C-alpha cells in the first residue's frame, strides 16, 4: 500500500437515515385517541432530548390518523430537531442551535445576509 491516507468525510448535514441509525431510543407518535392499527406510518423524525441530564437522540415513528389527523410531539417545535426539557427549558447547546437555525431561516426568507451573527446574541 502506498503512503496515501484515508480521506475523512466532509463536515456538513447528516442524512436522516444516519441519524435514525444512531438514535439511542425510539417512540411511536400517533394522534391523540387513535390506536396503532388505525394509523398509517408517514415518516420518521429524530429529536435531541435531555434525559437524566444527558443528551439523547430519540427516533419518532410518526403515524397519521385515518382522516389525516397529525400527531404532536410534546415539547418539539414543528421544524426543530431539539426538544425542550420537562421543565420547558432548552440546554445551552440546544439554545445555541435553535438561535443559529432561526437566523439561517430568517436570512434565507429575506434573501439577505445580516451584518451580525447569532453568536452576537449568546
C-alpha positions as CSV (number, residue, x, y, z in Angstrom):
1,X,0.0,0.0,0.0
2,X,1.2,3.5,-0.8
3,X,1.5,6.4,1.6
4,X,-2.0,7.6,0.9
5,X,-4.1,8.4,3.9
6,X,-7.8,7.8,4.1
7,X,-9.8,10.9,3.4
8,X,-12.3,11.9,6.1
9,X,-15.9,12.6,5.3
10,X,-16.7,16.3,4.7
11,X,-18.4,18.0,7.5
12,X,-22.0,19.0,7.0
13,X,-25.6,17.9,7.3
14,X,-26.2,14.3,8.3
15,X,-28.9,12.4,6.5
16,X,-32.0,11.4,8.4
17,X,-31.2,7.8,7.9
18,X,-27.8,8.2,9.5
19,X,-29.4,10.0,12.5
20,X,-32.0,7.2,12.8
21,X,-29.2,4.6,12.9
22,X,-27.5,6.4,15.8
23,X,-30.7,7.1,17.8
24,X,-30.5,5.8,21.3
25,X,-34.3,5.5,21.9
26,X,-37.4,5.1,19.8
27,X,-41.0,6.0,20.3
28,X,-44.2,5.8,18.3
29,X,-46.1,9.1,17.9
30,X,-49.8,8.9,17.0
31,X,-52.6,11.4,17.0
32,X,-54.4,11.5,20.3
33,X,-57.2,9.0,20.6
34,X,-56.0,6.6,17.9
35,X,-54.5,3.1,18.1
36,X,-51.5,2.0,16.1
37,X,-53.8,-0.2,14.0
38,X,-55.9,2.8,13.0
39,X,-52.9,4.9,11.8
40,X,-50.5,4.7,8.9
41,X,-46.8,5.3,9.2
42,X,-45.9,8.6,7.4
43,X,-42.3,9.3,8.3
44,X,-39.6,9.1,10.9
45,X,-38.2,12.1,12.8
46,X,-35.2,12.4,15.2
47,X,-35.1,14.8,18.1
48,X,-32.4,15.6,20.6
49,X,-33.8,15.3,24.2
50,X,-32.3,15.8,27.6
51,X,-32.9,12.6,29.5
52,X,-31.5,12.2,33.0
53,X,-29.2,15.1,32.4
54,X,-27.7,13.7,29.2
55,X,-28.4,14.5,25.5
56,X,-30.2,11.6,23.8
57,X,-31.2,11.2,20.2
58,X,-34.7,9.9,20.0
59,X,-36.3,8.5,16.9
60,X,-40.0,9.0,16.5
61,X,-42.1,6.9,14.2
62,X,-44.9,9.3,13.1
63,X,-48.3,8.0,12.1
64,X,-51.3,9.9,10.8
65,X,-54.9,9.0,11.6
66,X,-57.4,7.7,9.1
67,X,-58.7,11.2,8.4
68,X,-55.2,12.7,8.1
69,X,-55.0,13.7,11.7
70,X,-51.4,14.6,12.6
71,X,-49.8,13.9,16.0
72,X,-47.9,16.4,18.1
73,X,-44.5,15.6,19.6
74,X,-44.6,17.1,23.0
75,X,-42.0,19.9,23.6
76,X,-40.8,20.0,20.0
77,X,-41.3,22.9,17.6
78,X,-42.7,21.9,14.2
79,X,-39.4,22.0,12.3
80,X,-36.9,21.7,15.1
81,X,-34.5,18.9,15.9
82,X,-34.3,19.9,19.6
83,X,-36.8,19.1,22.2
84,X,-37.5,21.1,25.3
85,X,-36.8,19.5,28.7
86,X,-39.6,18.6,31.0
87,X,-39.4,22.0,32.8
88,X,-39.7,23.8,29.4
89,X,-36.0,24.9,29.0
90,X,-33.5,24.1,26.3
91,X,-30.0,23.3,27.3
92,X,-27.2,25.6,26.2
93,X,-26.3,23.5,23.2
94,X,-29.9,23.3,22.1
95,X,-30.5,27.1,22.6
96,X,-27.4,27.9,20.5
97,X,-28.5,25.6,17.7
98,X,-32.1,26.9,17.8
99,X,-30.8,30.5,17.6
100,X,-28.5,29.6,14.7
101,X,-31.3,27.8,12.9
102,X,-33.6,30.8,13.3
103,X,-31.0,33.2,11.9
104,X,-30.4,30.9,9.0
105,X,-34.1,30.7,8.2
106,X,-34.6,34.4,8.6
107,X,-31.7,35.3,6.3
108,X,-32.9,32.8,3.6
109,X,-36.5,34.0,3.9
110,X,-35.5,37.6,3.5
111,X,-32.9,36.8,0.9
112,X,-30.4,39.0,2.7
113,X,-27.4,38.4,4.9
114,X,-27.3,40.0,8.3
115,X,-24.3,42.1,9.4
116,X,-24.4,40.2,12.7
117,X,-24.4,36.6,13.6
118,X,-26.3,34.5,16.1
119,X,-23.2,34.5,18.3
120,X,-23.7,38.2,19.0
121,X,-26.8,37.2,20.9
122,X,-25.4,34.3,23.0
